[in-house]
Amino acid sequence: MEKKKKILMVHNYYQIPGGEDTVVINEKKLLEEHGYTVLLYSRNNNELRKMSKLQKLCLPFTTVFSIRTYREVKAIIKRNKIDVVHVHNTLNLISPSVYYAAFSTKTPVIQTIHNFRLLCPGALFYRDGQICEDCVDKGLKCAVTNKCYRGSKIQTLACVFTLKIHRFLGTYKKLNYICLTEFNKEKLLQLNKGKKQIIDPNKVFIKPNFK
């Protein structure tokens, strides 16, 4: 009998619970029912309310790369001999450093695409009551101008900086992606519109039960 893989599920919970949070809970339960060992590494954005002023000042940097996440996730992977890291949300506290924790241990990473955050800091391609794809067509600077993340220019800038840094580093090209719909996949592949390939199209898949 084939040995079931050990999965580390990673999710940054939102301050207001939503659909992604429910998916994480349900997928973990479903995988466990089918014999997989599933560990959950999570943070909650409600932690932001309890942060000191210094911690909040550091947020623009830890949003790009959290040393805490890197160390904790790497230790979990090694200690539990994790086979796959499955990431749902990394914003704000977990950060893309979770990917590097997996890379450092040569553990495959799957990123489920729940929204359009990798292309649009507002995540929805929607602004001021209408569809908006300015960040795809004109660049991420549009999001900063329009304060697309939580109505804050500073928080949007941190989000944009994170996307730009990890596009430049080639972080997103090393990931495997699960999209919920064909439309979801088509939009994600628009990351490759420019001269540089941001993601590997051969690593983008549609979740089977949504076909």
RANOR-V540944 format. One record per backbone hydrogen bond with DSSP energy under -1.0 kcal/mol. NH is the residue of the N-H (numbers start at 1). CO is the residue of the C=O. E is the energy in kcal/mol with one decimal. If there is no record, write none. Layout:
nh={NH/NH}
co={CO/CO}
e={E/E}
//
This chain:
nh={7/8/9/10/11/12/13/22/23/24/25/26/27/28/29/30/31/32/33/35/36/37/39/41/43/45/47/48/49/50/56/57/58/61/62/63/65/70/71/72/73/74/75/76/77/78/79/80/82/83/84/85/86/87/88/95/98/99/101/102/103/104/106/107/110/111/112/113/116/119/120/123/127/130/132/137/138/142/143/145/146/147/148/152/156/157/158/159/160/161/162/163/164/165/166/167/168/169/171/174/176/177/178/179/185/186/187/188/189/190/191/192/193/203/204/205/207/210/211}
co={37/84/39/86/41/89/43/18/19/20/21/22/23/24/25/26/27/28/29/32/31/5/7/9/11/13/44/45/46/47/52/53/54/58/58/59/61/66/67/68/69/70/71/72/73/74/75/76/77/6/6/108/8/110/10/90/95/96/97/98/99/100/103/102/85/176/87/178/123/116/116/120/130/127/125/133/134/139/140/141/142/144/143/149/152/153/154/155/156/157/158/159/160/161/162/163/164/165/166/171/109/203/111/205/181/182/183/184/185/187/188/189/190/200/201/177/179/207/208}
e={-3.1/-2.8/-3.4/-2.8/-2.1/-1.1/-3.1/-1.4/-2.3/-2.3/-1.9/-2.6/-3.1/-2.2/-1.9/-2.4/-2.6/-2.1/-2.0/-1.6/-2.3/-1.1/-2.8/-3.1/-1.3/-2.5/-2.6/-1.3/-1.2/-1.2/-2.1/-2.0/-1.4/-1.5/-2.4/-2.3/-2.1/-2.3/-2.6/-2.7/-2.9/-2.0/-1.9/-2.0/-2.6/-2.2/-2.8/-2.3/-1.7/-2.4/-1.7/-2.6/-2.9/-3.4/-2.7/-3.3/-1.6/-1.4/-1.8/-1.5/-2.9/-2.3/-1.6/-2.7/-2.9/-3.3/-2.5/-3.1/-2.6/-2.0/-2.7/-2.5/-2.9/-1.4/-1.8/-2.1/-3.8/-1.5/-1.2/-2.1/-1.9/-1.1/-2.3/-1.8/-2.1/-2.2/-2.0/-1.8/-2.8/-2.8/-2.0/-2.0/-2.7/-2.6/-2.2/-1.8/-2.3/-2.2/-1.7/-1.3/-2.1/-3.5/-2.1/-3.7/-1.9/-2.6/-2.3/-2.0/-2.3/-1.3/-1.9/-1.7/-1.7/-2.3/-1.1/-2.6/-3.3/-2.3/-1.7}
//
